Amino acid sequence: MPFQLSSAADKGFTNASSYDTFRPSYHPGTVDDLLAKLQVKDLKKARMVDLGAGTGKFTELLASRDEDYEIIAVEPHAEMRKQCEGKKLRGVTVVEGNAVTIPVKSQSVDAVVVAQVYNAPKSWEPRTAWEAKMKDIIWSYDDQHPRFRHEEWRQVFDKQLSSTPFTIQAADPLFSLPLGEDSTEFTCWLSPQAIWDRFHSLSQIAVLEGEELVTVKDNVFAAMGAPDVEGNNNGELPLHGRSVYAWTTAVPGLPLKHGE
Protein backbone atom coordinates (compact mmCIF):
# COMPACT_ATOMS: atom_id res chain seq x y z
CA MET A 1 0.00 0.00 0.00
CA PRO A 2 1.50 3.38 -1.01
CA PHE A 3 2.32 5.74 1.83
CA GLN A 4 0.37 8.98 2.14
CA LEU A 5 1.05 11.48 4.90
CA SER A 6 -2.21 12.19 6.72
CA SER A 7 -3.69 15.66 6.29
CA ALA A 8 -3.69 16.08 10.08
CA ALA A 9 0.06 15.49 10.25
CA ASP A 10 0.74 17.54 7.14
CA LYS A 11 -1.07 20.58 8.51
CA GLY A 12 -0.46 20.02 12.22
CA PHE A 13 3.32 19.92 11.88
CA THR A 14 3.69 22.81 9.44
CA ASN A 15 5.18 24.94 12.22
CA ALA A 16 8.16 22.63 12.62
CA SER A 17 10.19 25.28 14.44
CA SER A 18 7.58 25.51 17.20
CA TYR A 19 7.45 21.74 17.45
CA ASP A 20 11.22 21.54 17.81
CA THR A 21 11.33 24.30 20.41
CA PHE A 22 8.57 23.11 22.71
CA ARG A 23 8.47 19.33 22.42
CA PRO A 24 10.47 17.51 25.11
CA SER A 25 13.60 15.49 24.49
CA TYR A 26 14.38 12.00 25.84
CA HIS A 27 15.80 10.85 29.16
CA PRO A 28 19.56 10.19 28.72
CA GLY A 29 19.43 6.98 30.75
CA THR A 30 16.60 5.67 28.60
CA VAL A 31 18.52 6.40 25.40
CA ASP A 32 21.62 4.71 26.76
CA ASP A 33 19.75 1.58 27.80
CA LEU A 34 17.85 1.34 24.52
CA LEU A 35 21.06 1.54 22.50
CA ALA A 36 22.54 -1.20 24.67
CA LYS A 37 19.50 -3.39 24.00
CA LEU A 38 19.89 -2.71 20.26
CA GLN A 39 23.53 -3.80 20.52
CA VAL A 40 24.89 -0.53 19.15
CA LYS A 41 26.06 1.08 22.39
CA ASP A 42 29.84 1.54 22.13
CA LEU A 43 29.74 0.24 18.55
CA LYS A 44 31.89 2.77 16.70
CA LYS A 45 30.60 4.01 13.35
CA ALA A 46 27.42 1.93 13.61
CA ARG A 47 25.01 2.74 10.79
CA MET A 48 21.52 3.60 11.97
CA VAL A 49 18.17 4.71 10.55
CA ASP A 50 16.10 7.17 12.57
CA LEU A 51 12.71 6.53 10.98
CA GLY A 52 10.19 9.36 11.20
CA ALA A 53 12.97 11.56 12.52
CA GLY A 54 10.83 14.71 12.50
CA THR A 55 12.87 17.75 13.46
CA GLY A 56 15.63 15.55 14.84
CA LYS A 57 14.77 15.51 18.54
CA PHE A 58 16.09 11.95 18.89
CA THR A 59 18.56 12.23 16.02
CA GLU A 60 20.59 14.91 17.78
CA LEU A 61 20.97 12.71 20.85
CA LEU A 62 22.39 9.95 18.65
CA ALA A 63 24.66 12.36 16.79
CA SER A 64 26.12 13.79 20.00
CA ARG A 65 27.37 10.41 21.26
CA ASP A 66 30.96 9.20 21.27
CA GLU A 67 30.18 6.24 19.01
CA ASP A 68 30.29 8.60 16.01
CA TYR A 69 27.26 6.94 14.43
CA GLU A 70 26.40 7.20 10.76
CA ILE A 71 22.73 8.19 10.88
CA ILE A 72 20.16 8.29 8.10
CA ALA A 73 17.29 10.48 9.31
CA VAL A 74 14.19 9.49 7.30
CA GLU A 75 11.25 11.92 7.39
CA PRO A 76 8.23 12.40 5.08
CA HIS A 77 7.17 15.91 6.20
CA ALA A 78 8.98 18.63 4.24
CA GLU A 79 9.02 21.27 6.98
CA MET A 80 10.13 18.78 9.61
CA ARG A 81 12.86 17.57 7.31
CA LYS A 82 14.03 21.13 6.67
CA GLN A 83 14.23 21.79 10.41
CA CYS A 84 16.30 18.66 10.93
CA GLU A 85 18.62 19.51 8.03
CA GLY A 86 19.17 22.97 9.47
CA LYS A 87 20.77 21.51 12.59
CA LYS A 88 23.69 20.17 10.49
CA LEU A 89 24.19 17.30 12.91
CA ARG A 90 27.45 15.37 12.84
CA GLY A 91 27.23 12.15 10.86
CA VAL A 92 23.59 12.71 9.87
CA THR A 93 22.12 12.50 6.39
CA VAL A 94 18.51 13.70 6.17
CA VAL A 95 16.42 12.06 3.45
CA GLU A 96 12.80 11.98 2.35
CA GLY A 97 11.10 8.68 3.06
CA ASN A 98 8.65 6.81 5.25
CA ALA A 99 8.01 3.43 6.86
CA VAL A 100 6.85 1.96 3.54
CA THR A 101 9.74 3.34 1.51
CA ILE A 102 12.97 3.55 3.49
CA PRO A 103 15.70 4.76 1.10
CA VAL A 104 18.48 2.42 2.24
CA LYS A 105 19.58 -0.99 0.98
CA SER A 106 18.26 -4.06 2.75
CA GLN A 107 20.55 -5.42 5.49
CA SER A 108 22.73 -2.32 5.27
CA VAL A 109 22.21 -0.84 8.76
CA ASP A 110 22.91 -1.98 12.30
CA ALA A 111 19.71 -0.63 13.86
CA VAL A 112 16.46 1.17 13.08
CA VAL A 113 14.91 3.44 15.72
CA VAL A 114 11.52 5.11 15.84
CA ALA A 115 10.90 7.76 18.50
CA GLN A 116 7.79 9.74 19.41
CA VAL A 117 7.28 12.27 22.18
CA TYR A 118 4.39 13.60 24.25
CA ASN A 119 1.67 11.01 23.68
CA ALA A 120 0.05 9.67 26.86
CA PRO A 121 -2.23 6.64 26.42
CA LYS A 122 -5.66 6.47 28.02
CA SER A 123 -4.53 3.61 30.23
CA TRP A 124 -1.97 5.82 31.98
CA GLU A 125 -3.24 7.34 35.21
CA PRO A 126 -2.26 11.03 35.56
CA ARG A 127 -0.40 11.92 38.74
CA THR A 128 -2.43 15.08 39.41
CA ALA A 129 -5.97 16.34 38.84
CA TRP A 130 -4.83 19.16 36.55
CA GLU A 131 -2.86 16.74 34.38
CA ALA A 132 -5.98 14.54 34.17
CA LYS A 133 -7.91 17.54 32.84
CA MET A 134 -5.19 18.20 30.26
CA LYS A 135 -5.37 14.58 29.17
CA ASP A 136 -9.17 14.79 28.80
CA ILE A 137 -8.79 17.86 26.58
CA ILE A 138 -6.31 16.01 24.33
CA TRP A 139 -8.60 13.01 23.96
CA SER A 140 -11.61 15.23 23.25
CA TYR A 141 -9.81 16.23 20.05
CA ASP A 142 -8.80 12.71 19.07
CA ASP A 143 -8.73 12.57 15.26
CA GLN A 144 -8.55 8.76 15.05
CA HIS A 145 -5.10 8.81 13.46
CA PRO A 146 -3.14 6.04 15.22
CA ARG A 147 -0.46 7.32 17.56
CA PHE A 148 1.47 5.82 20.44
CA ARG A 149 -1.31 6.81 22.84
CA HIS A 150 -3.79 4.56 21.02
CA GLU A 151 -1.64 1.61 22.17
CA GLU A 152 -2.00 -0.24 18.89
CA TRP A 153 1.66 -0.20 17.89
CA ARG A 154 2.35 -3.65 19.34
CA GLN A 155 -0.01 -5.15 16.77
CA VAL A 156 2.69 -4.66 14.12
CA PHE A 157 4.68 -7.32 15.95
CA ASP A 158 1.93 -9.45 17.49
CA LYS A 159 0.09 -10.02 14.20
CA GLN A 160 3.05 -11.54 12.41
CA LEU A 161 2.55 -15.08 11.15
CA SER A 162 2.55 -17.44 14.07
CA SER A 163 5.88 -19.18 14.41
CA THR A 164 8.12 -21.03 16.83
CA PRO A 165 11.83 -21.85 16.66
CA PHE A 166 10.74 -25.11 14.97
CA THR A 167 8.43 -23.59 12.34
CA ILE A 168 10.21 -20.31 11.68
CA GLN A 169 11.42 -21.26 8.21
CA ALA A 170 7.86 -22.10 7.16
CA ALA A 171 6.57 -18.74 8.39
CA ASP A 172 7.64 -15.28 7.27
CA PRO A 173 7.81 -13.00 10.34
CA LEU A 174 10.11 -10.00 10.32
CA PHE A 175 10.77 -9.50 14.02
CA SER A 176 11.70 -11.73 16.92
CA LEU A 177 9.19 -12.08 19.74
CA PRO A 178 8.48 -11.41 22.51
CA LEU A 179 9.39 -7.74 22.46
CA GLY A 180 11.66 -6.39 25.14
CA GLU A 181 10.00 -3.47 26.90
CA ASP A 182 10.82 -1.10 29.75
CA SER A 183 9.98 2.43 30.91
CA THR A 184 11.40 5.34 32.88
CA GLU A 185 9.32 7.86 34.82
CA PHE A 186 10.41 11.47 35.08
CA THR A 187 9.27 14.90 36.26
CA CYS A 188 10.11 18.25 34.68
CA TRP A 189 9.23 21.67 36.06
CA LEU A 190 7.79 24.12 33.54
CA SER A 191 6.01 27.46 33.62
CA PRO A 192 2.31 27.47 32.66
CA GLN A 193 3.23 29.23 29.40
CA ALA A 194 5.85 26.59 28.58
CA ILE A 195 3.33 23.83 29.30
CA TRP A 196 0.83 25.49 26.99
CA ASP A 197 3.45 25.88 24.25
CA ARG A 198 4.20 22.16 24.50
CA PHE A 199 0.50 21.30 24.55
CA HIS A 200 -0.15 23.51 21.52
CA SER A 201 2.52 21.62 19.55
CA LEU A 202 0.27 18.53 19.40
CA SER A 203 -0.91 18.24 15.80
CA GLN A 204 -4.64 18.03 16.63
CA ILE A 205 -4.33 21.15 18.82
CA ALA A 206 -1.99 23.03 16.47
CA VAL A 207 -4.61 22.99 13.70
CA LEU A 208 -7.26 24.72 15.84
CA GLU A 209 -8.10 28.33 15.05
CA GLY A 210 -10.17 31.26 16.28
CA GLU A 211 -12.60 30.83 19.16
CA GLU A 212 -12.03 27.10 19.37
CA LEU A 213 -8.32 27.60 20.01
CA VAL A 214 -9.05 30.36 22.54
CA THR A 215 -11.45 28.08 24.40
CA VAL A 216 -8.94 25.24 24.55
CA LYS A 217 -6.21 27.60 25.77
CA ASP A 218 -8.53 29.01 28.45
CA ASN A 219 -9.41 25.51 29.62
CA VAL A 220 -5.75 24.51 29.81
CA PHE A 221 -4.81 27.57 31.87
CA ALA A 222 -7.87 27.05 34.08
CA ALA A 223 -6.69 23.51 34.79
CA MET A 224 -3.20 24.73 35.67
CA GLY A 225 -4.60 27.56 37.81
CA ALA A 226 -6.92 25.44 39.94
CA PRO A 227 -6.62 25.97 43.74
CA ASP A 228 -5.24 22.46 44.32
CA VAL A 229 -2.34 22.86 41.88
CA GLU A 230 1.01 23.07 43.66
CA GLY A 231 3.98 24.75 42.04
CA ASN A 232 7.44 25.83 43.12
CA ASN A 233 8.76 29.25 44.11
CA ASN A 234 9.46 30.04 40.45
CA GLY A 235 5.82 29.56 39.50
CA GLU A 236 6.60 26.32 37.68
CA LEU A 237 4.45 23.21 37.76
CA PRO A 238 5.59 19.58 37.93
CA LEU A 239 4.82 17.86 34.64
CA HIS A 240 5.02 14.09 35.03
CA GLY A 241 5.90 11.75 32.20
CA ARG A 242 7.07 8.30 31.26
CA SER A 243 9.45 7.16 28.54
CA VAL A 244 8.48 3.77 27.17
CA TYR A 245 10.95 1.92 25.00
CA ALA A 246 10.79 -1.43 23.26
CA TRP A 247 13.26 -3.43 21.21
CA THR A 248 13.51 -6.52 19.06
CA THR A 249 15.84 -8.05 16.49
CA ALA A 250 15.30 -9.15 12.95
CA VAL A 251 14.44 -12.81 12.50
CA PRO A 252 16.19 -15.19 13.07
CA GLY A 253 17.11 -13.10 16.08
CA LEU A 254 20.88 -13.45 15.78
CA PRO A 255 23.00 -10.58 17.09
CA LEU A 256 23.31 -7.69 14.69
CA LYS A 257 26.72 -7.58 13.07
CA HIS A 258 28.22 -4.31 11.94
CA GLY A 259 28.90 -4.15 8.20
CA GLU A 260 26.71 -7.08 7.18
VOLUM-474054 format. One record per residue: residue in three letters; z, x, y of N, C-alpha, C in turn. Coordinates in pm, whole numbers, padded with zeros to 5 digits, always signed. Each point is the difference from the previous one (the first is absolute). Example, Ala and Ser with C-alpha at 12.3 -4.5 7.8 and 13.67 -1.06 7.14 Angstrom:
REM VOLUM-474054
ALA+00780+01319-00569+00000-00089+00119+00000+00090+00120
SER-00072-00035+00105+00006+00082+00119+00073-00077+00109
END
This chain:
REM VOLUM-474054
MET+00000+00085-00120+00000-00085+00120+00000+00088+00125
PRO-00095-00020+00091-00006+00082+00122+00126-00019+00085
PHE+00040+00107+00065+00118-00006+00086-00038-00057+00136
GLN+00087-00087+00053-00018-00051+00135+00137-00004+00067
LEU+00014+00071+00110+00125+00001+00073+00029-00140+00053
SER+00120-00051-00025+00033-00135+00043-00003-00010+00152
SER-00034-00118+00050-00006-00020+00145+00137+00019+00063
ALA+00106-00035-00074+00136+00016+00053+00032+00148+00022
ALA-00038+00084-00095+00023+00143+00014-00090+00059+00107
ASP-00124-00044+00002-00097+00053+00096+00046-00025+00143
LYS+00047-00121+00026+00044-00035+00135+00143+00046+00026
GLY+00086-00015-00101+00142+00030+00019+00030+00146+00022
PHE-00088+00089-00046+00024+00143+00014-00093+00064+00101
THR-00061-00081+00086-00090+00054+00102+00073+00096+00093
ASN+00125-00036+00035+00080+00089+00085+00069+00104-00087
ALA-00080+00093-00050+00051+00101-00094+00103+00091+00066
SER-00015+00025+00128+00094+00087+00071+00139-00062+00001
SER+00009-00130+00024+00128-00069-00002+00062+00003-00138
TYR-00083-00023-00101+00046+00007-00138+00062+00137-00028
ASP-00071+00105+00038+00045+00135-00030+00128+00034+00074
THR+00015-00052+00121+00117+00029+00081+00125-00070-00051
PHE-00014-00126-00041+00119-00080-00027+00033-00022-00147
ARG-00095+00025-00090+00033-00013-00141+00089+00116-00044
PRO+00091-00024-00093+00089+00108-00045-00073+00100-00088
SER+00063+00113-00020-00052+00100-00094+00073-00018-00133
TYR+00005+00105-00083+00057-00009-00133+00115+00098-00015
HIS+00099-00038-00079+00118+00082-00021-00040+00132-00068
PRO+00038+00115+00058-00042+00129-00056+00040+00018-00147
GLY+00119-00044-00036+00044+00013-00138-00085-00081-00096
THR-00043-00117+00046-00087-00085-00081-00135+00068-00023
VAL-00056+00056+00106-00129+00068-00010+00010+00117-00097
ASP+00107+00077+00013+00019+00116-00085+00011-00039-00147
ASP+00075-00104-00027+00018-00044-00139-00129-00056-00058
LEU-00073-00077+00082-00126-00057-00048-00098+00111-00036
LEU-00011+00101+00084-00093+00109-00028+00041+00076-00127
ALA+00129+00010-00023+00047+00062-00124-00042-00083-00121
LYS+00014-00133+00012-00039-00088-00110-00151+00006-00024
LEU-00077+00023+00105-00146+00010-00013-00045+00140-00042
GLN+00097+00088-00018-00026+00136-00049-00083+00084+00099
VAL+00015-00029+00127-00069+00081+00101+00098+00068+00097
LYS+00129-00024-00018+00097+00073+00082-00007+00147-00038
ASP-00009+00085+00101-00010+00146-00017-00131+00045-00063
LEU-00096-00091-00012-00131+00036-00055-00092+00038+00117
LYS-00016+00129+00023-00077+00048+00113-00146-00047-00007
LYS-00049-00041+00115-00140-00041+00016-00038-00119-00087
ALA+00097-00080-00044-00033-00119-00077-00092-00090+00082
ARG-00093-00063-00068-00097-00088+00067+00044-00144-00019
MET+00017-00072+00111+00057-00133-00006-00082-00099+00080
VAL+00000-00125-00044-00060-00111+00075+00113-00086+00054
ASP+00000-00024+00131+00089-00097+00061-00085-00124+00023
LEU+00013-00097-00087-00087-00118+00000+00056-00108+00091
GLY-00084-00050+00092+00050-00094+00100+00092+00072+00096
ALA-00045+00115+00047+00085+00091+00077+00039-00056+00136
GLY-00073-00100+00049+00032-00058+00130-00010+00103+00110
THR+00104+00005+00083+00002+00096+00111+00055+00135-00043
GLY+00034+00014-00127+00049+00127-00050+00150+00016+00001
LYS+00075-00111-00006+00145+00009+00001+00051+00082-00119
PHE-00056-00026-00119+00040+00076-00118-00077+00131-00009
THR-00125-00003+00044-00085+00119-00007+00063+00118+00073
GLU+00058-00026+00117+00055+00111+00078+00123+00061-00067
LEU+00072-00079-00078+00112+00056-00075-00050+00094-00110
LEU-00110-00039-00065-00060+00087-00101-00055+00128+00063
ALA-00066-00016+00114-00065+00115+00064+00101+00101+00055
SER+00121-00045+00028+00099+00090+00060+00076+00083-00104
ARG-00024-00025-00128+00074+00067-00106-00051+00141-00028
ASP+00085+00079-00065-00033+00139-00028-00103+00017-00110
GLU-00025-00108-00078-00098+00013-00108-00143+00020+00049
ASP-00023-00027+00128-00134+00018+00059-00103-00084-00077
TYR+00032-00129-00015-00087-00090-00074-00138-00013+00063
GLU-00098-00029-00083-00131-00044+00046+00000-00152-00013
ILE-00009-00070+00111+00021-00145+00001-00126-00072+00047
ILE-00042-00098-00078-00110-00087+00041+00063-00133+00039
ALA+00000-00031+00129+00058-00123+00051-00110-00107+00003
VAL+00012-00099-00087-00103-00104-00015+00048-00127+00071
GLU-00081-00050+00094+00042-00117+00078-00122-00084+00039
PRO+00005-00133-00024-00114-00085+00033-00006-00048+00146
HIS+00115-00002+00070+00003-00056+00135-00038+00108+00102
ALA-00102-00027+00079-00056+00100+00091+00101+00052+00101
GLU+00077-00090+00062+00096+00042+00101+00115+00079-00061
MET+00044-00043-00118+00104+00075-00070-00049+00140-00033
ARG-00122+00006-00050-00059+00127-00038-00010+00093+00121
LYS-00041-00055+00112-00013+00079+00123+00135+00057+00043
GLN+00105-00082-00013+00134+00045+00036+00044+00115-00090
CYS-00029-00013-00128+00037+00105-00095-00078+00129+00028
GLU-00128-00014+00026-00084+00117+00031+00051+00073+00124
GLY+00047-00077+00097+00046+00059+00125+00122+00089-00014
LYS+00072-00013-00109+00118+00084-00023-00038+00142-00043
LYS-00122+00017-00048-00050+00133-00043+00102+00069-00091
LEU+00038-00069-00105+00102+00050-00091-00054+00113-00087
ARG+00084+00096-00026-00037+00117-00080-00039-00041-00142
GLY-00117+00043-00043-00042-00024-00137-00046-00141-00029
VAL-00020-00081+00104-00033-00142-00019-00144-00029+00039
THR-00071-00067-00089-00133-00051+00029+00008-00152-00002
VAL-00037-00064+00111+00007-00145+00011-00138-00058-00030
VAL-00006-00094-00094-00128-00057-00040+00010-00152-00008
GLU-00113-00065+00017-00007-00145-00017-00006-00032-00149
GLY+00077-00099-00041+00000-00039-00140+00109-00104-00025
ASN+00014-00038-00125+00096-00103-00037+00034+00015-00147
ALA+00083-00091-00052+00044+00012-00139-00113-00022-00100
VAL-00105-00070+00042-00114-00024-00089-00096+00118+00004
THR-00016+00059+00117-00091+00112+00017+00076+00118+00061
ILE+00051+00086-00086+00071+00119+00046-00100+00116-00002
PRO-00031+00057+00115-00108+00100+00008+00040+00140-00048
VAL+00047+00008-00123+00027+00130-00063-00050-00008-00145
LYS-00029+00114-00058-00047+00004-00138+00114-00035-00096
SER-00036-00064-00109+00099-00033-00102+00065+00127-00055
GLN+00132-00009-00024+00077+00111-00057+00001+00124+00089
SER-00016-00022+00132-00007+00116+00089+00125+00020+00085
VAL+00102-00086-00017+00122+00014+00080+00121+00004-00092
ASP+00109+00053+00054+00124+00013-00076+00089-00124+00011
ALA-00016-00077+00107+00083-00119+00017-00064-00094+00101
VAL+00027-00128-00017-00041-00103+00096+00127-00073+00044
VAL+00020-00011+00132+00117-00071+00051-00045-00117+00087
VAL+00079-00105-00004-00022-00117+00084+00134-00033+00065
ALA+00005-00006+00131+00127-00023+00069-00014-00116+00099
GLN+00104-00081+00007+00001-00114+00092+00140-00012+00059
VAL+00007-00033+00128+00130-00006+00066+00028-00139+00058
TYR+00130-00031+00007+00049-00119+00068-00051-00129-00064
ASN+00031-00020-00126-00037-00123-00069+00111-00039-00096
ALA+00092-00084+00044+00115-00039-00082-00030-00124-00083
PRO+00010+00011-00133-00024-00115-00087+00103-00110+00018
LYS-00036-00121-00042+00093-00112+00007+00124+00022-00084
SER-00015+00072-00110+00112+00019-00092+00107+00092+00056
TRP-00031+00074+00106+00099+00090+00059+00096-00079+00089
GLU+00127+00021-00019+00100-00069+00082+00029+00082+00126
PRO-00024-00057+00118+00030+00073+00125+00149+00032+00011
ARG+00031+00110+00065+00138+00044+00013+00075-00078+00107
THR-00073-00054+00099+00065-00071+00110-00071-00132+00026
ALA+00070-00090+00070-00056-00132+00030-00121+00012+00092
TRP+00005+00091+00097-00113+00011+00093-00124+00056-00070
GLU+00021+00090-00097-00114+00051-00075-00059-00108-00091
ALA+00086-00091-00049-00048-00113-00080-00089-00091+00085
LYS+00037-00020+00125-00081-00082+00090-00136+00067+00028
MET+00003+00131+00017-00125+00074+00021-00091-00015-00121
LYS+00059+00010-00117-00077-00013-00124-00062-00139-00010
ASP+00077-00103+00036-00052-00138-00005-00118-00016+00094
ILE+00006+00063+00117-00110-00009+00096-00126+00064-00060
ILE+00016+00116-00063-00115+00068-00062-00064-00090-00105
TRP+00082-00058-00086-00055-00081-00109-00057-00133+00050
SER+00044-00045+00117-00058-00123+00055-00143+00021+00046
TYR-00039+00126+00016-00138+00033+00038-00074+00070-00114
ASP+00043-00028-00123-00067+00059-00115-00145-00050-00006
ASP-00094+00094-00008-00142-00037+00000-00063+00005-00139
GLN+00085+00015-00102-00043-00002-00140-00082+00122-00042
HIS-00011+00100+00087-00066+00123-00040+00103+00086-00073
PRO-00027+00038-00124+00100+00072-00080+00044+00130+00066
ARG+00129+00016+00011+00061+00122+00051+00114+00038-00094
PHE+00062+00112+00027+00112+00043-00083+00106-00109-00011
ARG+00025-00069+00110+00109-00100+00000-00028-00119-00090
HIS-00124-00020-00042-00030-00109-00093+00035+00038-00145
GLU+00032+00127-00020+00048+00050-00130-00098-00026-00115
GLU-00128+00008+00032-00102-00018-00102-00067+00131-00040
TRP+00037+00109+00065-00070+00126-00021+00016+00053-00142
ARG+00109-00033-00066+00020+00049-00137-00102-00058-00097
GLN-00059-00114+00037-00096-00064-00090-00121+00089-00027
VAL-00033+00088+00095-00111+00093-00019+00023+00083-00126
PHE+00125+00033-00025+00035+00083-00115+00032-00086-00122
ASP+00075-00107+00021+00047-00082-00112-00113-00074-00070
LYS-00108-00031+00072-00108-00079-00059-00110+00085-00063
GLN+00027+00129-00015-00096+00082-00074-00007-00049-00145
LEU-00108+00037-00069-00011-00038-00140+00120+00051-00077
SER+00056-00087-00081+00116+00036-00078-00032+00118-00091
SER+00090+00099+00001-00024+00116-00084+00131+00066-00038
THR-00003+00079-00103+00114+00079-00044-00053+00140-00026
PRO+00087+00097-00023-00051+00134-00033-00093+00001-00120
PHE+00007-00106-00086-00083-00004-00120-00133-00072+00023
THR-00008-00082+00104-00122-00077+00025-00069+00042+00129
ILE+00048+00104+00064-00045+00032+00135-00149+00033+00007
GLN-00056+00055-00105-00142+00033+00003-00086-00125-00014
ALA+00057-00107-00057-00076-00124-00013+00008-00084+00127
ALA+00100+00027+00084+00015-00072+00125-00061+00084+00112
ASP+00008-00052+00124-00059+00075+00110+00089-00008+00124
PRO+00131+00026-00013+00087-00001+00117-00023+00125+00084
LEU+00038-00008+00126-00017+00113+00090+00129+00077+00022
PHE+00114-00071-00008+00127+00060+00036+00102-00009-00113
SER+00082+00102-00011+00106+00000-00099+00112-00095+00041
LEU+00059-00065-00097+00111-00091+00021+00117+00042-00089
PRO+00124-00035+00037+00036-00078+00119-00002+00086+00126
LEU-00008-00066+00114+00005+00071+00127+00139+00061+00019
GLY+00002+00115+00064+00127+00051+00052+00024-00067+00134
GLU+00123-00031+00032+00029-00068+00126+00141+00035+00048
ASP+00015+00018+00130+00129+00029+00059-00002-00047+00146
SER+00112+00006+00067+00006-00043+00140+00112+00074+00073
THR-00014+00005+00131+00099+00063+00087+00029-00093+00116
GLU+00127-00031+00022+00038-00084+00114+00030+00087+00121
PHE-00027-00054+00118+00023+00076+00122+00034-00094+00115
THR+00053+00055+00106+00031-00075+00122-00048+00082+00119
CYS-00071-00064+00091-00039+00066+00125+00048-00085+00117
TRP+00039+00066+00106+00051-00069+00119-00110-00004+00106
LEU-00034-00121+00043-00108-00019+00096+00043-00098+00109
SER-00058+00017+00117+00023-00097+00108-00071-00131-00033
PRO+00045-00112+00057-00070-00127-00023-00149+00008+00034
GLN-00035+00071+00106-00142+00013+00036-00076+00076-00107
ALA+00060+00107-00053-00066+00079-00104-00017-00082-00128
ILE+00099-00084-00030-00010-00086-00118-00113-00102+00020
TRP-00009-00055+00119-00109-00093+00027-00136+00069-00010
ASP-00010+00119+00056-00128+00074-00007-00040+00022-00145
ARG+00095+00034-00085-00030+00019-00142-00040-00132-00064
PHE+00074-00105+00031-00029-00133-00053-00139-00047+00041
HIS-00036+00025+00124-00128-00043+00056-00117+00076-00061
SER+00027+00114-00067-00107+00077-00061-00045-00060-00133
LEU+00074-00096-00055-00044-00069-00121-00130-00074+00029
SER-00097+00010-00088-00133-00054+00030+00003-00149+00030
GLN+00081-00080-00073-00001-00144+00022+00074-00039+00128
ILE+00080+00093+00054+00065-00023+00130-00087+00056+00112
ALA-00066+00113-00026-00082+00065+00102-00116-00087+00045
VAL-00047-00092-00085-00114-00083+00036+00039-00122+00083
LEU+00131-00026+00014+00044-00117+00076-00027+00020+00149
GLU-00023-00109+00069-00029+00005+00143+00071-00112+00074
GLY+00005+00012+00132+00047-00107+00087+00140-00050-00032
GLU+00017-00132+00007+00131-00061-00018+00058+00026-00138
GLU-00086+00007-00099+00049+00024-00136+00066+00137-00010
LEU-00061+00101+00060+00059+00133+00000+00130+00002+00080
VAL+00002-00068+00114+00121-00007+00082+00114-00065-00077
THR-00030-00106-00073+00102-00069-00078+00057+00090-00108
VAL-00088+00071-00071+00046+00090-00105+00088+00110+00060
LYS-00044+00057+00111+00078+00106+00065+00137-00053+00043
ASP+00004-00119+00057+00127-00060+00041+00092-00020-00119
ASN-00057-00044-00111+00082-00024-00120+00054+00131-00057
VAL-00080+00105+00006+00045+00130-00049+00114+00053+00086
PHE-00015-00008+00132+00107+00049+00088+00124-00089-00008
ALA-00019-00128-00025+00116-00089-00019+00077+00039-00125
ALA-00072+00036-00106+00066+00043-00123+00079+00128+00022
MET-00059+00094+00075+00068+00127+00025+00114-00015+00099
GLY-00003-00106+00082+00103-00019+00102+00109-00097-00040
ALA+00002-00040-00124+00102-00095-00048+00139+00063+00013
PRO+00104-00085+00019+00137+00052+00021+00053+00086-00114
ASP-00048-00023-00122+00053+00075-00115-00072+00132-00025
VAL-00097+00034+00084-00075+00124-00019+00079+00117+00058
GLU+00022+00102-00081+00077+00116+00044-00090+00120+00019
GLY+00005+00058+00120-00077+00119+00029+00089+00118+00029
ASN-00060+00112+00043+00079+00116+00036+00014+00010+00152
ASN+00061+00107+00046+00024+00015+00144-00128+00021+00080
ASN-00109+00031-00069-00129+00018+00068-00082-00127+00004
GLY+00059-00110-00050-00072-00127-00002-00099-00010-00113
GLU+00009+00089-00097-00092-00001-00114+00058-00081-00116
LEU-00089-00053-00080+00039-00081-00115-00033+00072-00130
PRO+00080-00022-00105-00030+00064-00128-00106-00078-00076
LEU-00114+00062-00021-00109-00061-00075+00001+00059-00141
HIS+00022-00085-00098+00016+00046-00138-00133-00009-00075
GLY-00025+00098-00084-00125-00001-00075+00015+00063-00136
ARG-00106-00004-00074-00003+00058-00135-00140+00055-00027
SER-00006+00123-00045-00126+00060-00042-00011-00012-00151
VAL-00101-00071-00046-00025-00014-00142-00119+00088-00037
TYR+00014+00075-00106-00112+00084-00042-00016-00007-00151
ALA-00125+00001-00042-00033-00010-00142-00104+00105-00033
TRP-00007+00038-00128-00094+00104-00039-00045-00023-00144
THR-00116+00052-00030-00054-00004-00135-00097+00116-00014
THR-00058+00015-00118-00102+00102-00021-00122-00068-00061
ALA-00111+00066+00011-00121-00052-00060+00011+00009-00151
VAL-00051-00100-00069-00005+00005-00146-00085+00121-00041
PRO+00038+00078-00097+00104-00024-00100+00139+00044+00038
GLY+00027+00018+00129+00135+00030+00042+00039+00145-00011
LEU-00098+00089-00018+00029+00143-00006+00027+00051+00140
PRO+00075+00108+00013+00029+00053+00134-00128+00029+00077
LEU+00003-00029+00128-00115+00031+00084-00016+00151+00010
LYS-00120+00048-00005-00026+00142+00006-00088+00032+00119
HIS+00048+00084+00086-00073+00034+00122-00135+00062-00035
GLY-00106-00051+00065-00133+00057-00014-00083-00061-00110
GLU+00058-00095-00076-00077-00063-00107-00056-00134+00044
END
